[in-house]
Amino acid sequence: MKQFDEILHKAALWRKNNKSVALATVVSTWGSSPRPVGSQMAISENLDIHGSVSGGCIEGSVISAAQEIMKTGVPKLLKYGVSNTEAWEVGLTCGGKVEVFVEKIGDND
């Protein structure tokens, strides 16, 4: 549980410095998955990153989505799996499925 506390603490520090922050959380997995449900990654508007949702294989895609979500404030459920063309493009070839919920946390207004 300590790792999750560290991720949220880091996100809170970024927010305290008036940075936009998105939080990505693994909400569902099936089959072989790089990270378990509950794994998190915080992303700042400056692309500071803390934590992991996949051990690297889909994180570039999650970070790109987080950038848009920080701008719009609209959360999104990202789905990756072996039948998903994008999953192969981002490197998720482990044979499983992963769903990651990405949301903006806090408000800069």
N, C-alpha and C positions, 0 to 999 in steps of 0.2 A: 504494500500500500504506500510505502514511502515514495516510490517513483512517481505515483500519481500526484501526491502532495507537492513534490518538487515541480512538476509540470504546471500545476495550477498556481503555485507560488510565483514561478517565473512569469506566467501570463499576467498575474496581478501586478507584478513589478512593471511590466511593459505598459499596462493600462495606467498605472500611477504616473508614468512618464508621458501620458497622453498619446500613446501609440494605439492604432487599431490592432485588434487581436482576433484571430479565429482559433477555435478549438476543434480538432478532428478526433472523433472517437470511433473505434471499431465497435459496431453494434451487432454484427452477425457474421458468423463464419460457417463454412461447410467444407468438409474434407480437409485436405492439407492447407493450412493457412500459416503465414509467417508469424503472425502475432495473435494473441487470444482476444476474445471479446473484452472490452473495457480498456484496451490499450489506447493511449492518447498521444497527441502531438499538438503543441501550441505553435502558432505561426504569427509573427508580427508583420506590420505593414512594411518594415525594412527587411523582411525575409529572414529575421532571426528565427531559429527553429529549436525547439526543445521537445524531446520525446520521439516516439516512433509508432507508426501504425502498420508498418509492413517490413521493417528491416531493410527498406530501400527500394523494393521493387515497384511500388505504386506511389511512392511519396511525391515524386515530381508532379504527377497528375493531381494529387490531393493539394499540394501547395498552390498549383495554378488555380484550382477551384477556390481555395481559401482567399486568394487575392481578389477574385470577383465577389465573393461573399462578404469580404470586408468592405467593399465599395457599395454593394446593394443592401446589405443587411438581411438578405433572404437566405435562410439555411437550405442545405441541400443534402440529399442522401445519394452517395456515390456507390455504384455497384460494379464490382470487378469479378470476373470469372473466366474460366478457360474458353467459354463460348463467346465471350465478349472480345471483339477485335481489339478494342482499346487495351484490354488487359494484356494481350500479347505484346502490343506496342510498348507498354510501360514495363513489361518484364514479369508479369504475374503468370508464370508457367508452372506453378507448383501443383496444379490440378485441383485446386480448391476454389471457393468463392469467398469474397470478403465484401461486406457493406460497411461504409464509413460515413457517419453523420458529421457534417461540417457546419459550424455556426459561428457567427460573430458574437463575441462576448463584450459586454460593456457598451458604452456609447460615448463618442467624442464630442457630442453637441454641447 
